[in-house]
C-alpha cells in the first residue's frame, strides 16, 4: 500500500505531525523533493531538534526511511542530522540515500545569496541553495551522490566543469573575492562520502522490492502545492514539483501503485517569503493567528504571513494533488475568534468573479477575496479527540470547508500531541 501525504497550501501545513501519526502503520517513509529548505521539529529524549533533510519516520524504530533521487542534499546538514540522531537511536539499515540525488554545493548557496541580494530578496528563498542546485541538475551539471565514489580525479573534473561559469560570474560580475576553491570542495566531498557510504543505495530498487513484498510505503511531501515549480504562484515558488506527482519522479515508483493521497490543509493559511497572498491579514487577527499558531519558519525563523482560509487556492491544489481525503490541521489555533472568514471566490479588477485559482502572480496580486462569514467558537477544540465533543460552530466551519473543497475531511488535528487527532 502506498500513501502520499502532500501539503495543499504554501507549506507549513503540519505535515510532520501527520506523518508521525501515520508512521506506525508504515514500513517505509520516503522524501522525494526539496532539500534543507524544509524543516520540522522533533523531540528526542526531551531535546528539541529541527530536521531539514531527514524523513520524519526516522524516530520510529520499525520504519525504514529513504531520501529519494528528487531531493537535493546538503551533505554537511545531512551528516549533522545523522550524528544527532545516532547519539540516541540506531539508524543502521533504516536510512537509505539515493545514488541519483543531487548534492547542494557551496557555490549553489552562494548563488542563492547573490541572486536574492541582487533582486532585493524578491522571492525570499531560504538561502539553502535549492534553486541553483536544481538549475544545475536540469543543466546536466549536477554533482550526484554516486559521483562521490568514482575516484577523486573524476569528481574534481565534474566540480570544475560545474563551477567554471559560476566562478567567472562570481569574480567578474558579483566581484566576490572569497570564493570556495575546487580542491577544498572536492576534499570536503570525499570526507562526507566516507561518512554516508553505508547509507547510499539504489533507492528506487529498494522501494520497488518493498512494494512487491506488499510493504506499506508513505511518501512525505515537503512544502506545499502552491509552491510547486509548475503549478504554484510562479515565480514565487520553490524549485521542485511539490505536488503528489513529484513523488513518482523523485523516487522511481509507478503511478498505478498509489493507493491514497492525503492532502494536509491548515485551518487557515500561511506563507513565508515573497509572492501574492489574497487572504493575507495584516492586522491584529493575523498577529493573533501567528502567535497562537506559533507561525515562525523552522528553517529561517521568519514570521509567517497569516490569512483566512482560501478555498479557491486550496481546491486548486486538492485537485492537482489528486487528494482523496483531507487531514485538517491546527483547528485549535482558531479557538476564541468571534467570527471567521472563508474566501470562496476572487473579484477581478474588471468587476468579474471567478472561483478558479489563476496562479499567475501578477493577476493574483490584484484580485480581491470574496468572503463568507462564519461564527467562531468560544469553547476550546484544543486537545479534543472526538468529533462529537467539538463546538457546533467548529463543526459548521469544518463541514463548510468540506463542502467547498468537495473532499472528505477525514482527520482533524487539535493540538501538538501525536494523539490529538479526531478521526471522522
Ligand atoms: P527556496 O525553496 O529556498 O528556493 O525558497 C523559495 C520559496 O519557497 C520562498 O518563498 C520560501 O520561503 C518558500 N519555502 C521553501 N521551503 C519552504 C517550507 O518548507 N515552508 C514554507 N515555505 C517554504
Boltz pocket constraint, residues with backbone or C-beta under 6 A from the ligand:
constraints:
  - pocket:
      binder: B
      contacts: [[A, 10], [A, 11], [A, 12], [A, 37], [A, 38], [A, 39], [A, 123], [A, 124], [A, 125], [A, 126], [A, 127], [A, 128], [A, 129], [A, 130], [A, 131], [A, 222], [A, 223], [A, 227], [A, 236], [A, 237], [A, 238], [A, 239], [A, 271], [A, 272], [A, 273], [A, 274]]
      max_distance: 6.0
